[in-house]
Amino acid sequence: MIKLPENFENRMKNLLGDEFEAYKASLEEKPVRSFRINTDKISLEDFNKINIFNTERIPYSPTGFYFDYEKIGNHPYHHAGMFYVQEPGAMAPAECLQLKEDWLILDMCSAPGGKSTQLRNKLGENGILVSNEIIPSRCKILTSNVERLGLKNVITTCMDSERIARLYPKTFDFIMVDAPCSGEGMFRKEQIAIDEWSEENVKMCAERQAEILDCAAKLVKLGGYIVYSTCTFSLEENEMTVDAFLQRHSGFELVQTTEKVRENTTDGIHFDGCKCENIHYTRRCYPHKTKGEGQFVAVLHYADSPIDSEHFSVPFGKEKLDKTLIDFLDDTLTTYKKENVQMYNGNPVYFTPDFPVPRGVAFACGVTIGEIRKNYVVPHHQFFMAMGTDFKRKIELSAGSDEIKKYLHGEEFETDCKNGWAVVMVDGCTVGGVKVS
């Protein structure tokens, strides 16, 4: 049985009233498991044809499914980046607003990458996502997930929010602030969240959240949106943080989420001293009401401001492209946009030239093509994962074949593919690359 801190229990009784016992009982139930289809790799229609995971649709996420399957991370479909395992409540923030395909999006606290990759799936070819994570080790995990899912036009950065605000003021159409929090909504899944909980930590988190939101206010362009979310229940980190933000930033307004999210969540809580009349527009997920863990979300619209500066602009800093690189791309791919082939920090990348990325800013910029050595190119894993459908040489394997098992174990296997760099595909999706000889 989960033992909750006494102060936390008292706080939750005040919040939930008669529902507290139902909430407490839900913590003894088995956590819900779910994943989200990576539509940059495979369509929902095509995934449904090969879906073996005993799934049930998540009502507020068109690409989200509850599932019942053991060791799903070992399956070739996971290696191929067809889906991302993600807690269902964590999918709600990205579903709170209808995004436009050409938007410029910033995810300020993005590791391990669930919300970032979900947002990227909603963008079109011209949309750009900047995913930031302040902790270097977590930024590596974020970057590896972006690589596995084969996403294009994504920049991962490792900066504090104040530095981002200096670099890109009034730049983004949409900003996700999934803020570090006290983690009360994760008590069923993570014992460490219970062990580390205290009222002092709640207060400290609320102060940090306010700082991050203030930076987000500097980064969003006029008419843009900030979605603020946490995985906690405390008023201090949720409704109180939103109300205080609106008092500090008169140009912002709290707006409704999408209908599907409203139907599957609970209204935000009006507290004593609250100045925001429509604070109930914020949404709450409780484990005794929604199939998943705890979540809070609010949508903030930058509607008006007396002062709105021009956004940051600087040329990419074009470097001359090595002929070896162009020859490699011509030999390997059926089609690509030459204007998207750039040099960043000395490495060739595939990224739109329309967004400025000064040297040294990005942890990873676009799709890393590989490493240029003397007279040849060694391709990066991300190049195979993101550009696989455009490869001239493809090796198609089925998920249950001996060849895919050998490949995933790093063993050689026989193929009738022509010599050269080729992608290995499992049921139509790239799982990696090989040198055929």
C-alpha positions as a printed NumPy array, in Angstrom:
array([[  0.   ,   0.   ,   0.   ],
       [  1.269,   3.475,  -0.929],
       [  1.933,   5.602,   2.171],
       [  1.344,   9.286,   1.479],
       [  2.932,  12.16 ,   3.447],
       [  0.476,  13.397,   6.076],
       [  0.648,  17.022,   4.938],
       [  0.   ,  15.956,   1.355],
       [ -3.049,  13.933,   2.407],
       [ -4.485,  16.933,   4.254],
       [ -3.923,  19.184,   1.246],
       [ -5.599,  16.711,  -1.104],
       [ -8.575,  16.316,   1.246],
       [ -9.057,  20.083,   1.095],
       [ -8.859,  19.988,  -2.729],
       [-11.011,  16.923,  -3.389],
       [-13.404,  16.777,  -0.444],
       [-15.636,  13.686,  -0.761],
       [-13.592,  12.437,  -3.73 ],
       [-10.417,  11.989,  -1.704],
       [-11.014,   8.322,  -0.839],
       [-11.641,   7.482,  -4.511],
       [ -8.409,   9.267,  -5.414],
       [ -6.452,   7.43 ,  -2.721],
       [ -7.877,   4.074,  -3.823],
       [ -6.824,   4.764,  -7.438],
       [ -3.185,   4.938,  -6.314],
       [ -3.321,   1.221,  -5.493],
       [ -4.316,   0.346,  -9.063],
       [ -1.822,  -0.66 , -11.723],
       [ -0.504,   2.346, -13.707],
       [ -1.887,   2.724, -17.211],
       [  0.456,   2.142, -20.157],
       [  0.129,   3.948, -23.478],
       [  1.966,   5.018, -26.608],
       [  1.526,   7.563, -29.367],
       [  1.943,   6.817, -33.079],
       [  4.772,   8.742, -34.745],
       [  2.93 ,   9.992, -37.825],
       [  6.172,  11.384, -39.275],
       [  7.115,   7.722, -39.8  ],
       [  3.816,   5.895, -40.363],
       [  0.18 ,   6.884, -40.843],
       [ -2.53 ,   5.776, -38.42 ],
       [ -4.135,   3.795, -41.22 ],
       [ -0.931,   1.888, -42.008],
       [ -0.136,   1.28 , -38.336],
       [ -3.573,  -0.187, -37.734],
       [ -2.85 ,  -2.801, -40.418],
       [  0.142,  -4.147, -38.454],
       [ -0.893,  -3.27 , -34.872],
       [ -0.368,  -6.312, -32.61 ],
       [ -0.327,  -4.556, -29.229],
       [ -3.882,  -5.008, -27.923],
       [ -4.661,  -1.299, -27.983],
       [ -7.541,   1.024, -27.058],
       [ -7.824,   4.61 , -28.322],
       [ -7.173,   7.511, -25.944],
       [-10.245,   9.775, -26.32 ],
       [ -8.447,  13.141, -26.373],
       [ -5.387,  12.118, -28.438],
       [ -6.04 ,  11.075, -32.06 ],
       [ -2.715,   9.212, -32.244],
       [ -2.652,   7.88 , -28.654],
       [ -3.406,   4.318, -27.55 ],
       [ -3.538,   2.439, -24.272],
       [ -1.759,  -0.896, -24.698],
       [ -1.137,  -4.217, -23.001],
       [  2.12 ,  -5.761, -24.216],
       [  5.277,  -6.835, -22.396],
       [  8.762,  -5.573, -23.335],
       [  7.405,  -3.284, -26.027],
       [ 10.708,  -1.376, -26.121],
       [ 12.43 ,  -4.455, -27.581],
       [ 10.038,  -4.772, -30.507],
       [ 11.38 ,  -3.872, -34.001],
       [  8.516,  -1.377, -34.395],
       [  9.891,   0.569, -31.421],
       [ 13.411,   0.505, -32.89 ],
       [ 11.896,   1.787, -36.142],
       [ 10.409,   4.791, -34.326],
       [  6.815,   3.937, -35.216],
       [  5.642,   4.982, -31.753],
       [  6.692,   6.734, -28.564],
       [  5.752,   5.246, -25.182],
       [  4.144,   8.093, -23.239],
       [  1.894,   8.478, -20.2  ],
       [ -1.648,   9.287, -21.426],
       [ -2.143,  12.405, -19.294],
       [  1.126,  13.783, -20.671],
       [ -0.424,  13.74 , -24.157],
       [ -3.163,  16.206, -23.144],
       [ -1.135,  19.477, -23.183],
       [ -0.183,  19.134, -26.864],
       [ -3.845,  18.444, -27.708],
       [ -5.129,  21.632, -26.024],
       [ -4.791,  23.789, -29.117],
       [ -5.196,  23.405, -32.887],
       [ -1.711,  23.997, -34.285],
       [ -0.895,  25.363, -37.742],
       [  1.501,  23.299, -39.821],
       [  3.934,  26.16 , -40.523],
       [  4.31 ,  27.336, -36.926],
       [  7.591,  27.926, -35.16 ],
       [  7.382,  26.07 , -31.835],
       [  9.544,  26.07 , -28.706],
       [  9.414,  23.379, -26.027],
       [ 11.257,  24.955, -23.094],
       [ 11.605,  21.944, -20.748],
       [ 11.434,  19.075, -23.18 ],
       [ 13.371,  15.975, -22.031],
       [ 12.818,  13.119, -22.535],
       [ 10.87 ,  14.336, -25.569],
       [  7.289,  13.058, -25.39 ],
       [  5.557,  16.414, -25.823],
       [  8.22 ,  17.674, -28.25 ],
       [  7.877,  14.743, -30.622],
       [  4.084,  14.955, -30.333],
       [  4.228,  18.63 , -31.341],
       [  6.577,  17.894, -34.258],
       [  4.081,  15.338, -35.601],
       [  1.527,  18.158, -35.837],
       [  3.795,  20.357, -37.958],
       [  4.214,  20.249, -41.722],
       [  7.347,  20.378, -43.851],
       [  7.832,  24.089, -43.173],
       [  7.179,  23.963, -39.415],
       [ 10.153,  24.166, -37.051],
       [ 10.549,  22.852, -33.498],
       [ 13.159,  23.991, -30.98 ],
       [ 13.402,  21.518, -28.08 ],
       [ 15.318,  22.758, -25.072],
       [ 16.57 ,  20.905, -22.   ],
       [ 18.817,  22.559, -19.436],
       [ 20.441,  19.363, -18.083],
       [ 23.073,  18.003, -20.542],
       [ 22.52 ,  14.305, -19.74 ],
       [ 18.776,  14.68 , -20.284],
       [ 19.404,  16.683, -23.471],
       [ 21.28 ,  13.644, -24.843],
       [ 18.235,  11.455, -24.128],
       [ 15.989,  14.036, -25.811],
       [ 18.245,  14.121, -28.878],
       [ 18.377,  10.322, -29.121],
       [ 14.558,  10.159, -29.094],
       [ 14.364,  12.775, -31.854],
       [ 16.843,  10.65 , -33.835],
       [ 14.974,   7.369, -33.267],
       [ 11.713,   8.9  , -34.45 ],
       [ 13.395,  10.233, -37.605],
       [ 12.159,  13.816, -37.179],
       [ 13.247,  16.668, -39.451],
       [ 13.455,  20.413, -38.772],
       [ 14.109,  19.893, -35.052],
       [ 16.802,  21.718, -33.081],
       [ 17.759,  20.498, -29.622],
       [ 19.362,  23.018, -27.287],
       [ 20.824,  22.881, -23.786],
       [ 20.286,  26.345, -22.309],
       [ 18.605,  28.074, -19.405],
       [ 15.385,  29.891, -20.26 ],
       [ 16.895,  33.371, -19.819],
       [ 19.512,  32.701, -22.501],
       [ 16.848,  31.494, -24.935],
       [ 14.844,  34.663, -24.213],
       [ 17.869,  36.799, -25.115],
       [ 18.491,  34.872, -28.331],
       [ 14.944,  34.641, -29.704],
       [ 12.675,  37.416, -28.339],
       [  9.123,  37.544, -29.766],
       [  9.888,  34.676, -32.16 ],
       [  7.627,  31.678, -31.495],
       [  4.011,  31.032, -32.453],
       [  3.611,  28.409, -29.725],
       [  5.583,  27.659, -26.571],
       [  5.209,  24.544, -24.449],
       [  6.196,  25.015, -20.803],
       [  5.97 ,  21.569, -19.209],
       [  7.518,  22.914, -16.045],
       [  9.602,  21.016, -13.484],
       [  7.247,  20.394, -10.56 ],
       [  6.76 ,  18.554,  -7.276],
       [  5.432,  15.508,  -9.157],
       [  2.344,  14.796,  -7.048],
       [  0.606,  13.372, -10.095],
       [  3.29 ,  10.684, -10.426],
       [  2.929,   9.16 ,  -6.938],
       [  1.371,   5.958,  -8.319],
       [  4.286,   5.399, -10.698],
       [  7.325,   6.818,  -8.903],
       [  8.18 ,   6.203,  -5.242],
       [ 10.917,   8.842,  -5.463],
       [  8.243,  11.495,  -6.068],
       [  6.677,  10.569,  -2.716],
       [ 10.031,  10.411,  -0.919],
       [ 11.091,  13.86 ,  -2.134],
       [  7.752,  15.625,  -1.573],
       [  7.527,  18.507,   0.886],
       [  5.64 ,  21.776,   1.148],
       [  8.991,  23.554,   0.884],
       [  9.645,  21.813,  -2.453],
       [  6.191,  22.823,  -3.695],
       [  7.017,  26.461,  -2.916],
       [ 10.453,  26.216,  -4.546],
       [  8.932,  24.675,  -7.704],
       [  6.31 ,  27.442,  -7.909],
       [  9.033,  30.099,  -7.796],
       [ 11.008,  28.374, -10.553],
       [  7.869,  27.935, -12.673],
       [  7.144,  31.662, -12.443],
       [ 10.656,  32.458, -13.701],
       [ 10.321,  30.088, -16.668],
       [  6.897,  31.494, -17.585],
       [  8.23 ,  35.059, -17.456],
       [ 10.923,  34.043, -19.96 ],
       [  8.294,  32.375, -22.147],
       [  6.39 ,  35.677, -22.205],
       [  9.46 ,  37.296, -23.774],
       [  9.772,  34.562, -26.408],
       [  6.225,  34.302, -27.778],
       [  5.211,  36.557, -30.667],
       [  2.081,  38.726, -30.592],
       [ -0.946,  36.51 , -31.219],
       [  0.944,  33.397, -30.109],
       [  0.237,  30.891, -27.342],
       [  1.89 ,  29.449, -24.249],
       [  0.685,  26.092, -22.965],
       [  1.678,  25.668, -19.329],
       [  1.531,  22.19 , -17.801],
       [  2.652,  20.27 , -14.725],
       [  2.2  ,  16.748, -13.389],
       [  1.198,  17.94 ,  -9.935],
       [ -1.974,  18.885,  -8.047],
       [ -0.883,  21.778,  -5.82 ],
       [ -2.698,  25.08 ,  -6.219],
       [  0.605,  26.924,  -5.742],
       [  2.128,  25.346,  -8.859],
       [ -1.027,  25.35 , -10.957],
       [ -3.915,  27.832, -10.707],
       [ -2.009,  30.209,  -8.423],
       [  0.965,  30.266, -10.813],
       [ -1.327,  30.976, -13.787],
       [ -3.254,  33.691, -11.914],
       [ -0.057,  35.408, -10.779],
       [  1.361,  35.26 , -14.334],
       [ -1.734,  36.975, -15.706],
       [ -1.387,  39.742, -13.113],
       [  2.255,  40.297, -14.136],
       [  1.55 ,  40.17 , -17.876],
       [ -1.572,  42.132, -18.787],
       [ -1.21 ,  41.347, -22.499],
       [ -2.069,  37.68 , -21.902],
       [ -5.446,  36.001, -21.468],
       [ -6.458,  32.514, -20.33 ],
       [ -8.408,  30.701, -23.065],
       [-10.311,  27.435, -23.44 ],
       [ -8.66 ,  24.181, -24.479],
       [-10.022,  22.032, -27.307],
       [-13.379,  20.365, -26.714],
       [-11.931,  16.831, -26.546],
       [ -9.565,  17.82 , -23.735],
       [-12.378,  19.597, -21.851],
       [-14.612,  16.533, -22.106],
       [-11.989,  14.273, -20.539],
       [-10.633,  16.525, -17.786],
       [-11.853,  18.469, -14.751],
       [-12.23 ,  22.255, -14.373],
       [ -9.478,  24.203, -12.675],
       [-10.051,  25.343,  -9.085],
       [-11.025,  28.853,  -8.018],
       [ -9.156,  29.755,  -4.827],
       [ -9.461,  32.573,  -2.312],
       [ -7.847,  35.699,  -3.732],
       [ -7.97 ,  34.499,  -7.348],
       [ -8.3  ,  37.468,  -9.731],
       [ -8.792,  35.45 , -12.916],
       [-12.553,  35.007, -13.341],
       [-12.233,  32.16 , -15.828],
       [ -9.595,  30.131, -13.947],
       [-11.884,  27.135, -14.517],
       [-10.605,  27.182, -18.13 ],
       [ -7.492,  25.436, -16.779],
       [ -7.76 ,  21.641, -16.8  ],
       [ -6.928,  18.88 , -14.312],
       [ -6.453,  15.125, -14.783],
       [ -6.93 ,  12.911, -11.725],
       [ -6.198,   9.158, -11.703],
       [ -9.616,   8.389, -10.187],
       [-11.379,  10.249, -13.016],
       [ -9.144,   9.996, -16.085],
       [ -7.357,   6.858, -17.261],
       [ -3.784,   7.921, -16.498],
       [ -1.71 ,   9.888, -14.007],
       [ -2.084,  13.463, -12.723],
       [ -1.776,  16.455, -15.057],
       [ -2.581,  20.173, -15.093],
       [ -2.723,  22.377, -18.179],
       [ -3.513,  25.993, -19.067],
       [ -3.559,  27.783, -22.443],
       [ -2.336,  31.406, -22.393],
       [ -2.899,  33.654, -25.422],
       [ -0.656,  36.654, -26.071],
       [ -3.495,  38.886, -27.227],
       [ -2.111,  42.412, -26.826],
       [  0.918,  44.365, -25.718],
       [  1.871,  48.049, -25.7  ],
       [  5.401,  47.142, -26.821],
       [  6.318,  44.324, -29.205],
       [  9.891,  44.159, -30.524],
       [ 11.175,  42.582, -33.735],
       [ 12.232,  38.976, -33.434],
       [ 15.826,  37.82 , -33.574],
       [ 17.354,  37.497, -37.047],
       [ 20.824,  36.446, -38.152],
       [ 22.07 ,  34.597, -41.242],
       [ 22.781,  30.882, -40.85 ],
       [ 26.439,  31.398, -41.739],
       [ 26.756,  29.419, -44.97 ],
       [ 29.883,  27.338, -45.397],
       [ 31.058,  25.941, -48.69 ],
       [ 29.864,  22.368, -49.169],
       [ 32.437,  19.648, -49.786],
       [ 32.014,  17.95 , -53.195],
       [ 32.44 ,  14.596, -51.418],
       [ 29.262,  15.337, -49.448],
       [ 27.209,  16.228, -52.534],
       [ 28.463,  13.126, -54.382],
       [ 27.474,  10.996, -51.376],
       [ 23.962,  12.469, -51.254],
       [ 23.502,  12.108, -55.015],
       [ 24.553,   8.46 , -54.821],
       [ 22.453,   7.674, -51.748],
       [ 19.158,   9.561, -52.104],
       [ 16.536,   9.683, -54.844],
       [ 15.66 ,  13.28 , -53.975],
       [ 16.641,  16.017, -51.514],
       [ 16.65 ,  19.813, -51.283],
       [ 20.188,  21.06 , -51.85 ],
       [ 19.387,  24.359, -50.094],
       [ 18.714,  22.346, -46.9  ],
       [ 22.23 ,  20.891, -46.849],
       [ 24.186,  23.016, -44.389],
       [ 27.344,  22.89 , -42.337],
       [ 26.809,  23.361, -38.601],
       [ 29.696,  23.318, -36.114],
       [ 31.835,  21.622, -38.763],
       [ 29.351,  18.813, -39.502],
       [ 26.971,  18.419, -42.456],
       [ 23.287,  18.661, -41.483],
       [ 19.961,  18.685, -43.309],
       [ 17.915,  21.597, -42.018],
       [ 15.772,  24.429, -43.346],
       [ 17.772,  27.605, -44.119],
       [ 14.829,  29.75 , -42.956],
       [ 15.577,  29.723, -39.219],
       [ 18.746,  31.246, -37.726],
       [ 20.942,  28.976, -35.598],
       [ 24.196,  30.697, -34.539],
       [ 27.262,  28.496, -34.123],
       [ 27.431,  26.799, -30.741],
       [ 23.767,  27.402, -29.863],
       [ 22.326,  24.007, -30.776],
       [ 23.088,  20.665, -29.143],
       [ 21.924,  19.138, -32.433],
       [ 20.643,  20.994, -35.494],
       [ 18.305,  19.278, -37.941],
       [ 19.295,  15.888, -39.305],
       [ 22.972,  15.033, -38.836],
       [ 24.089,  13.629, -42.193],
       [ 27.353,  12.145, -40.992],
       [ 31.077,  12.728, -40.756],
       [ 33.137,  13.853, -43.733],
       [ 36.44 ,  12.024, -43.893],
       [ 39.061,  12.047, -46.627],
       [ 37.164,  11.397, -49.886],
       [ 34.171,   9.69 , -48.228],
       [ 31.267,  10.215, -45.809],
       [ 30.366,   8.026, -42.825],
       [ 26.59 ,   8.476, -42.398],
       [ 25.027,   9.099, -38.985],
       [ 22.217,   6.869, -37.646],
       [ 19.871,   9.872, -37.708],
       [ 20.431,  10.258, -41.45 ],
       [ 19.069,   6.764, -42.07 ],
       [ 16.135,   7.225, -39.673],
       [ 15.002,  10.596, -41.042],
       [ 15.797,  10.202, -44.752],
       [ 15.079,   6.494, -45.149],
       [ 12.097,   6.815, -47.479],
       [ 14.294,   8.757, -49.939],
       [ 17.101,   6.154, -50.087],
       [ 17.884,   4.496, -53.406],
       [ 18.828,   1.205, -51.747],
       [ 16.307,  -0.312, -49.342],
       [ 16.229,  -3.673, -47.599],
       [ 12.668,  -4.607, -46.61 ],
       [ 12.32 ,  -7.039, -43.694],
       [  9.364,  -8.274, -41.652],
       [  9.143,  -7.831, -37.878],
       [  9.348, -11.573, -37.225],
       [ 12.178, -12.406, -39.626],
       [ 15.551, -13.901, -38.652],
       [ 17.24 , -11.109, -40.629],
       [ 15.765,  -8.313, -38.483],
       [ 16.774, -10.181, -35.318],
       [ 20.341, -10.49 , -36.636],
       [ 20.409,  -6.83 , -37.638],
       [ 19.21 ,  -5.587, -34.238],
       [ 21.876,  -7.757, -32.57 ],
       [ 24.578,  -6.202, -34.755],
       [ 25.124,  -9.332, -36.828],
       [ 25.637,  -9.646, -40.591],
       [ 22.861, -11.032, -42.773],
       [ 22.503, -11.887, -46.452],
       [ 20.648,  -9.647, -48.902],
       [ 20.337,  -9.226, -52.662],
       [ 20.553,  -5.42 , -52.363],
       [ 23.146,  -3.637, -54.533],
       [ 26.434,  -2.547, -52.943],
       [ 26.514,   0.772, -51.095],
       [ 24.792,   2.474, -48.176],
       [ 21.261,   1.175, -47.696],
       [ 18.435,   1.53 , -45.181],
       [ 16.964,  -1.45 , -43.371],
       [ 13.175,  -1.196, -43.194],
       [ 10.768,  -3.189, -41.049],
       [  7.241,  -3.308, -42.443],
       [  7.804,  -0.053, -44.329],
       [  9.65 ,   1.996, -41.677],
       [ 13.385,   2.607, -41.371],
       [ 15.061,   0.851, -38.45 ],
       [ 18.637,   1.834, -39.361],
       [ 21.291,   1.586, -42.037],
       [ 23.958,  -0.772, -43.379],
       [ 26.885,  -0.867, -45.79 ],
       [ 26.159,  -3.597, -48.331],
       [ 29.143,  -5.365, -49.854]])
